[in-house]
Amino acid sequence: MIDILHFLAPYLGVIGSFLFAIVNIPVIIKIHMDKSTKGTSFIFVLMSFFANICCGTFVLDNNLTTGVWQYPLYGNYGFAFLCCCYMMFLFRKYRKK
């Protein structure tokens, strides 16, 4: 059982990182289609923004300390960070006048 887990763990990590990174795409599409941020919490976007910075910094420090590079996590946090930046832009663009 441990051997199967050891074999699957890297693939599950990549799949999980990919899914976590793209979770914001439906929100971005909804904002674009509605031309409104109604129903989307700015606090959520702001917390996600800072969470990605904190987690990315932790992973970088851990990688520099241990020498084990976790590349899927860089893609995950990097893409999620860019999505949060874009959502902040959309909040500014479609804010209520």
VMD Tcl script that builds the backbone (N, CA, C; Angstrom):
set m [mol new atoms 291]
animate dup $m
set s [atomselect $m all]
$s set {name element resname resid chain x y z} {
  {N N MET 1 A 0.822 -1.201 0.000}
  {CA C MET 1 A 0.000 0.000 0.000}
  {C C MET 1 A 0.862 1.260 0.000}
  {N N ILE 2 A 1.936 1.242 0.798}
  {CA C ILE 2 A 2.840 2.391 0.868}
  {C C ILE 2 A 3.503 2.619 -0.481}
  {N N ASP 3 A 3.862 1.536 -1.193}
  {CA C ASP 3 A 4.490 1.670 -2.498}
  {C C ASP 3 A 3.551 2.340 -3.498}
  {N N ILE 4 A 2.276 1.991 -3.447}
  {CA C ILE 4 A 1.296 2.603 -4.352}
  {C C ILE 4 A 1.169 4.091 -4.032}
  {N N LEU 5 A 1.124 4.417 -2.745}
  {CA C LEU 5 A 1.023 5.817 -2.336}
  {C C LEU 5 A 2.252 6.599 -2.773}
  {N N HIS 6 A 3.427 6.005 -2.602}
  {CA C HIS 6 A 4.664 6.649 -3.043}
  {C C HIS 6 A 4.659 6.885 -4.546}
  {N N PHE 7 A 4.114 5.945 -5.292}
  {CA C PHE 7 A 4.038 6.074 -6.754}
  {C C PHE 7 A 3.035 7.164 -7.148}
  {N N LEU 8 A 1.874 7.196 -6.487}
  {CA C LEU 8 A 0.807 8.122 -6.866}
  {C C LEU 8 A 1.007 9.541 -6.342}
  {N N ALA 9 A 1.729 9.709 -5.250}
  {CA C ALA 9 A 1.843 11.010 -4.586}
  {C C ALA 9 A 2.284 12.146 -5.516}
  {N N PRO 10 A 3.322 11.975 -6.328}
  {CA C PRO 10 A 3.705 13.093 -7.207}
  {C C PRO 10 A 2.614 13.461 -8.207}
  {N N TYR 11 A 1.928 12.453 -8.744}
  {CA C TYR 11 A 0.859 12.723 -9.712}
  {C C TYR 11 A -0.332 13.405 -9.041}
  {N N LEU 12 A -0.671 12.933 -7.854}
  {CA C LEU 12 A -1.759 13.566 -7.110}
  {C C LEU 12 A -1.399 15.004 -6.737}
  {N N GLY 13 A -0.139 15.237 -6.423}
  {CA C GLY 13 A 0.315 16.594 -6.108}
  {C C GLY 13 A 0.170 17.529 -7.300}
  {N N VAL 14 A 0.549 17.051 -8.475}
  {CA C VAL 14 A 0.427 17.872 -9.689}
  {C C VAL 14 A -1.036 18.135 -10.011}
  {N N ILE 15 A -1.865 17.093 -9.933}
  {CA C ILE 15 A -3.299 17.252 -10.220}
  {C C ILE 15 A -3.934 18.214 -9.220}
  {N N GLY 16 A -3.637 18.040 -7.941}
  {CA C GLY 16 A -4.182 18.923 -6.915}
  {C C GLY 16 A -3.722 20.360 -7.094}
  {N N SER 17 A -2.457 20.555 -7.421}
  {CA C SER 17 A -1.946 21.901 -7.653}
  {C C SER 17 A -2.640 22.549 -8.844}
  {N N PHE 18 A -2.832 21.775 -9.896}
  {CA C PHE 18 A -3.514 22.297 -11.089}
  {C C PHE 18 A -4.950 22.704 -10.753}
  {N N LEU 19 A -5.665 21.827 -10.066}
  {CA C LEU 19 A -7.061 22.129 -9.724}
  {C C LEU 19 A -7.162 23.326 -8.784}
  {N N PHE 20 A -6.265 23.396 -7.820}
  {CA C PHE 20 A -6.277 24.525 -6.894}
  {C C PHE 20 A -5.966 25.830 -7.617}
  {N N ALA 21 A -5.071 25.771 -8.609}
  {CA C ALA 21 A -4.686 26.972 -9.343}
  {C C ALA 21 A -5.822 27.491 -10.223}
  {N N ILE 22 A -6.624 26.598 -10.789}
  {CA C ILE 22 A -7.665 27.048 -11.728}
  {C C ILE 22 A -9.011 27.293 -11.058}
  {N N VAL 23 A -9.078 27.159 -9.750}
  {CA C VAL 23 A -10.353 27.305 -9.050}
  {C C VAL 23 A -10.944 28.712 -9.221}
  {N N ASN 24 A -10.124 29.698 -9.475}
  {CA C ASN 24 A -10.608 31.073 -9.629}
  {C C ASN 24 A -11.108 31.386 -11.037}
  {N N ILE 25 A -10.849 30.543 -11.995}
  {CA C ILE 25 A -11.242 30.826 -13.376}
  {C C ILE 25 A -12.755 30.985 -13.531}
  {N N PRO 26 A -13.597 30.126 -12.945}
  {CA C PRO 26 A -15.036 30.358 -13.079}
  {C C PRO 26 A -15.490 31.702 -12.502}
  {N N VAL 27 A -14.849 32.152 -11.433}
  {CA C VAL 27 A -15.193 33.444 -10.845}
  {C C VAL 27 A -14.835 34.566 -11.820}
  {N N ILE 28 A -13.674 34.464 -12.436}
  {CA C ILE 28 A -13.247 35.471 -13.407}
  {C C ILE 28 A -14.204 35.501 -14.596}
  {N N ILE 29 A -14.589 34.341 -15.080}
  {CA C ILE 29 A -15.529 34.268 -16.209}
  {C C ILE 29 A -16.863 34.895 -15.828}
  {N N LYS 30 A -17.348 34.598 -14.612}
  {CA C LYS 30 A -18.620 35.164 -14.160}
  {C C LYS 30 A -18.554 36.686 -14.089}
  {N N ILE 31 A -17.483 37.214 -13.558}
  {CA C ILE 31 A -17.336 38.668 -13.466}
  {C C ILE 31 A -17.323 39.287 -14.862}
  {N N HIS 32 A -16.602 38.657 -15.787}
  {CA C HIS 32 A -16.543 39.169 -17.166}
  {C C HIS 32 A -17.913 39.141 -17.831}
  {N N MET 33 A -18.611 38.038 -17.693}
  {CA C MET 33 A -19.902 37.897 -18.368}
  {C C MET 33 A -20.942 38.849 -17.779}
  {N N ASP 34 A -20.955 38.999 -16.454}
  {CA C ASP 34 A -21.926 39.870 -15.798}
  {C C ASP 34 A -21.508 41.336 -15.812}
  {N N LYS 35 A -20.235 41.579 -16.102}
  {CA C LYS 35 A -19.668 42.933 -16.003}
  {C C LYS 35 A -19.960 43.531 -14.623}
  {N N SER 36 A -19.888 42.675 -13.624}
  {CA C SER 36 A -20.181 43.073 -12.248}
  {C C SER 36 A -19.466 42.113 -11.298}
  {N N THR 37 A -19.089 42.637 -10.149}
  {CA C THR 37 A -18.473 41.792 -9.121}
  {C C THR 37 A -19.479 41.413 -8.042}
  {N N LYS 38 A -20.744 41.708 -8.295}
  {CA C LYS 38 A -21.789 41.378 -7.321}
  {C C LYS 38 A -21.787 39.869 -7.058}
  {N N GLY 39 A -21.834 39.509 -5.807}
  {CA C GLY 39 A -21.820 38.100 -5.433}
  {C C GLY 39 A -20.428 37.545 -5.232}
  {N N THR 40 A -19.410 38.360 -5.484}
  {CA C THR 40 A -18.030 37.942 -5.281}
  {C C THR 40 A -17.444 38.797 -4.166}
  {N N SER 41 A -16.879 38.162 -3.184}
  {CA C SER 41 A -16.351 38.868 -2.024}
  {C C SER 41 A -14.942 39.383 -2.285}
  {N N PHE 42 A -14.753 40.684 -2.108}
  {CA C PHE 42 A -13.414 41.253 -2.243}
  {C C PHE 42 A -12.505 40.739 -1.133}
  {N N ILE 43 A -13.080 40.502 0.044}
  {CA C ILE 43 A -12.286 39.956 1.161}
  {C C ILE 43 A -11.710 38.593 0.770}
  {N N PHE 44 A -12.514 37.769 0.095}
  {CA C PHE 44 A -12.033 36.464 -0.386}
  {C C PHE 44 A -10.839 36.641 -1.313}
  {N N VAL 45 A -10.957 37.578 -2.252}
  {CA C VAL 45 A -9.876 37.811 -3.209}
  {C C VAL 45 A -8.635 38.319 -2.483}
  {N N LEU 46 A -8.819 39.246 -1.564}
  {CA C LEU 46 A -7.698 39.809 -0.815}
  {C C LEU 46 A -7.013 38.747 0.049}
  {N N MET 47 A -7.811 37.930 0.719}
  {CA C MET 47 A -7.235 36.860 1.543}
  {C C MET 47 A -6.499 35.842 0.670}
  {N N SER 48 A -7.055 35.503 -0.481}
  {CA C SER 48 A -6.391 34.572 -1.398}
  {C C SER 48 A -5.074 35.152 -1.890}
  {N N PHE 49 A -5.069 36.435 -2.189}
  {CA C PHE 49 A -3.866 37.137 -2.648}
  {C C PHE 49 A -2.739 36.979 -1.628}
  {N N PHE 50 A -3.032 37.332 -0.377}
  {CA C PHE 50 A -2.005 37.246 0.672}
  {C C PHE 50 A -1.670 35.806 1.031}
  {N N ALA 51 A -2.642 34.898 0.960}
  {CA C ALA 51 A -2.367 33.486 1.238}
  {C C ALA 51 A -1.389 32.916 0.219}
  {N N ASN 52 A -1.550 33.286 -1.051}
  {CA C ASN 52 A -0.631 32.798 -2.082}
  {C C ASN 52 A 0.779 33.339 -1.879}
  {N N ILE 53 A 0.883 34.591 -1.460}
  {CA C ILE 53 A 2.205 35.160 -1.172}
  {C C ILE 53 A 2.851 34.428 0.007}
  {N N CYS 54 A 2.088 34.237 1.086}
  {CA C CYS 54 A 2.627 33.565 2.277}
  {C C CYS 54 A 3.037 32.124 1.981}
  {N N CYS 55 A 2.160 31.387 1.308}
  {CA C CYS 55 A 2.462 29.979 1.009}
  {C C CYS 55 A 3.620 29.856 0.025}
  {N N GLY 56 A 3.648 30.724 -0.967}
  {CA C GLY 56 A 4.757 30.702 -1.921}
  {C C GLY 56 A 6.084 30.985 -1.249}
  {N N THR 57 A 6.091 31.933 -0.305}
  {CA C THR 57 A 7.308 32.249 0.444}
  {C C THR 57 A 7.730 31.062 1.308}
  {N N PHE 58 A 6.758 30.415 1.946}
  {CA C PHE 58 A 7.056 29.237 2.763}
  {C C PHE 58 A 7.672 28.122 1.913}
  {N N VAL 59 A 7.077 27.856 0.749}
  {CA C VAL 59 A 7.586 26.790 -0.121}
  {C C VAL 59 A 8.999 27.122 -0.595}
  {N N LEU 60 A 9.232 28.376 -0.972}
  {CA C LEU 60 A 10.569 28.774 -1.423}
  {C C LEU 60 A 11.586 28.581 -0.309}
  {N N ASP 61 A 11.255 29.041 0.892}
  {CA C ASP 61 A 12.174 28.870 2.021}
  {C C ASP 61 A 12.419 27.390 2.305}
  {N N ASN 62 A 11.355 26.598 2.286}
  {CA C ASN 62 A 11.490 25.155 2.527}
  {C C ASN 62 A 12.375 24.503 1.460}
  {N N ASN 63 A 12.176 24.909 0.216}
  {CA C ASN 63 A 12.982 24.334 -0.864}
  {C C ASN 63 A 14.446 24.724 -0.737}
  {N N LEU 64 A 14.705 25.970 -0.377}
  {CA C LEU 64 A 16.091 26.408 -0.206}
  {C C LEU 64 A 16.756 25.709 0.973}
  {N N THR 65 A 15.980 25.428 2.009}
  {CA C THR 65 A 16.506 24.777 3.211}
  {C C THR 65 A 16.773 23.295 2.977}
  {N N THR 66 A 15.821 22.607 2.349}
  {CA C THR 66 A 15.936 21.153 2.191}
  {C C THR 66 A 16.580 20.736 0.883}
  {N N GLY 67 A 16.538 21.605 -0.107}
  {CA C GLY 67 A 17.072 21.247 -1.422}
  {C C GLY 67 A 16.093 20.438 -2.262}
  {N N VAL 68 A 14.890 20.219 -1.750}
  {CA C VAL 68 A 13.857 19.485 -2.480}
  {C C VAL 68 A 12.949 20.517 -3.136}
  {N N TRP 69 A 12.971 20.565 -4.463}
  {CA C TRP 69 A 12.208 21.581 -5.193}
  {C C TRP 69 A 10.844 21.029 -5.581}
  {N N GLN 70 A 9.822 21.753 -5.187}
  {CA C GLN 70 A 8.435 21.345 -5.417}
  {C C GLN 70 A 7.843 22.228 -6.512}
  {N N TYR 71 A 8.243 21.945 -7.746}
  {CA C TYR 71 A 7.867 22.798 -8.877}
  {C C TYR 71 A 6.362 22.944 -9.093}
  {N N PRO 72 A 5.552 21.898 -8.909}
  {CA C PRO 72 A 4.105 22.095 -9.107}
  {C C PRO 72 A 3.524 23.182 -8.207}
  {N N LEU 73 A 4.078 23.322 -7.012}
  {CA C LEU 73 A 3.567 24.341 -6.103}
  {C C LEU 73 A 3.880 25.745 -6.599}
  {N N TYR 74 A 5.014 25.922 -7.277}
  {CA C TYR 74 A 5.317 27.241 -7.832}
  {C C TYR 74 A 4.310 27.607 -8.913}
  {N N GLY 75 A 3.976 26.643 -9.756}
  {CA C GLY 75 A 2.953 26.879 -10.779}
  {C C GLY 75 A 1.619 27.182 -10.139}
  {N N ASN 76 A 1.280 26.431 -9.110}
  {CA C ASN 76 A 0.018 26.616 -8.394}
  {C C ASN 76 A -0.079 28.012 -7.808}
  {N N TYR 77 A 0.861 28.378 -6.953}
  {CA C TYR 77 A 0.790 29.664 -6.279}
  {C C TYR 77 A 0.997 30.818 -7.251}
  {N N GLY 78 A 1.847 30.620 -8.240}
  {CA C GLY 78 A 2.063 31.672 -9.231}
  {C C GLY 78 A 0.811 31.973 -10.035}
  {N N PHE 79 A 0.155 30.926 -10.545}
  {CA C PHE 79 A -1.052 31.126 -11.347}
  {C C PHE 79 A -2.190 31.666 -10.489}
  {N N ALA 80 A -2.349 31.128 -9.283}
  {CA C ALA 80 A -3.408 31.609 -8.382}
  {C C ALA 80 A -3.161 33.065 -7.995}
  {N N PHE 81 A -1.909 33.436 -7.804}
  {CA C PHE 81 A -1.554 34.821 -7.500}
  {C C PHE 81 A -1.936 35.736 -8.661}
  {N N LEU 82 A -1.629 35.321 -9.882}
  {CA C LEU 82 A -1.991 36.118 -11.059}
  {C C LEU 82 A -3.503 36.240 -11.192}
  {N N CYS 83 A -4.227 35.152 -10.914}
  {CA C CYS 83 A -5.696 35.213 -10.947}
  {C C CYS 83 A -6.215 36.215 -9.925}
  {N N CYS 84 A -5.634 36.218 -8.734}
  {CA C CYS 84 A -6.062 37.167 -7.703}
  {C C CYS 84 A -5.762 38.601 -8.124}
  {N N CYS 85 A -4.603 38.818 -8.724}
  {CA C CYS 85 A -4.266 40.158 -9.216}
  {C C CYS 85 A -5.283 40.596 -10.270}
  {N N TYR 86 A -5.636 39.695 -11.166}
  {CA C TYR 86 A -6.597 40.029 -12.214}
  {C C TYR 86 A -7.982 40.284 -11.635}
  {N N MET 87 A -8.371 39.501 -10.625}
  {CA C MET 87 A -9.668 39.735 -9.991}
  {C C MET 87 A -9.689 41.087 -9.277}
  {N N MET 88 A -8.569 41.493 -8.687}
  {CA C MET 88 A -8.513 42.820 -8.067}
  {C C MET 88 A -8.686 43.901 -9.130}
  {N N PHE 89 A -8.063 43.694 -10.276}
  {CA C PHE 89 A -8.246 44.622 -11.391}
  {C C PHE 89 A -9.719 44.689 -11.799}
  {N N LEU 90 A -10.369 43.527 -11.883}
  {CA C LEU 90 A -11.786 43.495 -12.258}
  {C C LEU 90 A -12.657 44.178 -11.211}
  {N N PHE 91 A -12.312 44.036 -9.934}
  {CA C PHE 91 A -13.059 44.729 -8.887}
  {C C PHE 91 A -12.943 46.239 -9.078}
  {N N ARG 92 A -11.765 46.679 -9.448}
  {CA C ARG 92 A -11.575 48.122 -9.679}
  {C C ARG 92 A -12.334 48.566 -10.930}
  {N N LYS 93 A -12.279 47.754 -11.960}
  {CA C LYS 93 A -12.932 48.102 -13.229}
  {C C LYS 93 A -14.462 48.131 -13.103}
  {N N TYR 94 A -15.030 47.153 -12.412}
  {CA C TYR 94 A -16.491 47.023 -12.348}
  {C C TYR 94 A -17.077 47.468 -11.017}
  {N N ARG 95 A -16.320 48.218 -10.247}
  {CA C ARG 95 A -16.857 48.666 -8.951}
  {C C ARG 95 A -18.074 49.562 -9.173}
  {N N LYS 96 A -18.911 49.576 -8.157}
  {CA C LYS 96 A -20.119 50.405 -8.249}
  {C C LYS 96 A -19.749 51.869 -8.249}
  {N N LYS 97 A -20.355 52.606 -9.116}
  {CA C LYS 97 A -20.097 54.049 -9.230}
  {C C LYS 97 A -20.923 54.792 -8.204}
}
mol reanalyze $m
mol bondsrecalc $m
mol representation Tube
mol addrep $m
